[in-house]
Amino acid sequence: LSPGRRTLLSLVRRSRHREVPLRELQRGKTPPGAALGVPFILHDLLGSQQLLSVPTAAGPLLRLAES
């Protein structure tokens, strides 16, 4: 679980404005280290409040939570 979390969080950190459309993460190839699957890890990160889901007209946008 931990390598998958780090992988997805690093994808969001490297993106512009530290936010990524949910659709983009679900469509993309599963990153190495995310053996449990992207949907499971996304739910885990949202539940632990490390990512925030922001509703937009184009669909949900995942934003890195301010720490």
Contact map, one row per residue, 1 for C-alpha under 8 A:
1111100000000000000000000000000001110000100000000000000000000000000
1111110000000000000000000000000000000000000000000000000000000000000
1111111000000000000000000000000011000000000000000000000000000000000
1111111100000000000000000000001111110000100000000000000000000000000
1111111110000000000000000000000001000000100010000000000000000000000
0111111111000000000000000000000000000000000000000000000000000000000
0011111111100000000000000000001111000000000000000000000000000000000
0001111111110000000000000000001000000000000000000000000000000000000
0000111111111000000000000000000000000000000000000000000000000001000
0000011111111100000000000000000000000000000000000000000000000000000
0000001111111110000000000000000000000000000000000000000000000000000
0000000111111110011100000000000000000000000000000000000000000011000
0000000011111111011000000000000000000000000000000000000000000001000
0000000001111111010000000000000000000000000000000000000000000000000
0000000000111111111100000000000000000000000000000000000000000000000
0000000000001111111000000000000000000000000000000000000000000000000
0000000000000011111000000000000000000000000000000000000000000000000
0000000000011111111100000000000000000000000000000000000000000011000
0000000000011011111110000000000000000000000000000000000000001111000
0000000000010010011111011000000000000000000000000000000000001110000
0000000000000000001111111000000000000000000000000000000000111100000
0000000000000000000111111100000000000000000000000000000000111100000
0000000000000000000011111110000000000000000000000000000000110000000
0000000000000000000111111111000000000000000000000000000000000000000
0000000000000000000111111111000000000100000000000000000000000000000
0000000000000000000001111111000000000110000000000000000000000000000
0000000000000000000000111111100000000000000000000000000000000000000
0000000000000000000000011111110000000000000000000000000000000000000
0000000000000000000000000011111000000000000000000000000000000000000
0000000000000000000000000001111101001100000000000000000000000000000
0001001100000000000000000000111111000000000000000000000000000000000
0001001000000000000000000000011111100000000000000000000000000000000
0011001000000000000000000000001111100000000000000000000000000000000
1011101000000000000000000000011111111100100000000000000000000000000
1001000000000000000000000000000111111000000000000000000000000000000
1001000000000000000000000000000001111101100000000000000000000000000
0000000000000000000000000000010001111111100000000000000000000000000
0000000000000000000000001100010001011111110000000000000000000000000
0000000000000000000000000100000000001111111000000000000000000000000
0000000000000000000000000000000000011111111100000000000000000000000
1001100000000000000000000000000001011111111110000000000000000000000
0000000000000000000000000000000000000111111111000000000000000000000
0000000000000000000000000000000000000011111111100000000000000000000
0000000000000000000000000000000000000001111111110000000000000000000
0000100000000000000000000000000000000000111111111110000000000000000
0000000000000000000000000000000000000000011111111111100000000000000
0000000000000000000000000000000000000000001111111100000000000000000
0000000000000000000000000000000000000000000111111110000000000000000
0000000000000000000000000000000000000000000011111111000000000000100
0000000000000000000000000000000000000000000011111111000000000001100
0000000000000000000000000000000000000000000011011111100000000111100
0000000000000000000000000000000000000000000001001111110000000111100
0000000000000000000000000000000000000000000001000011111000011110000
0000000000000000000000000000000000000000000000000001111100011110000
0000000000000000000000000000000000000000000000000000111110111000000
0000000000000000000000000000000000000000000000000000011111111000000
0000000000000000000000000000000000000000000000000000001111100000000
0000000000000000000000000000000000000000000000000000000111110000000
0000000000000000000011100000000000000000000000000000001111111000000
0000000000000000000011100000000000000000000000000000111101111100000
0000000000000000001111000000000000000000000000000000111100111110000
0000000000000000001111000000000000000000000000000011110000011111000
0000000000010000011100000000000000000000000000000011110000001111100
0000000010011000011000000000000000000000000000000111000000000111110
0000000000000000000000000000000000000000000000001111000000000011111
0000000000000000000000000000000000000000000000000000000000000001111
0000000000000000000000000000000000000000000000000000000000000000111
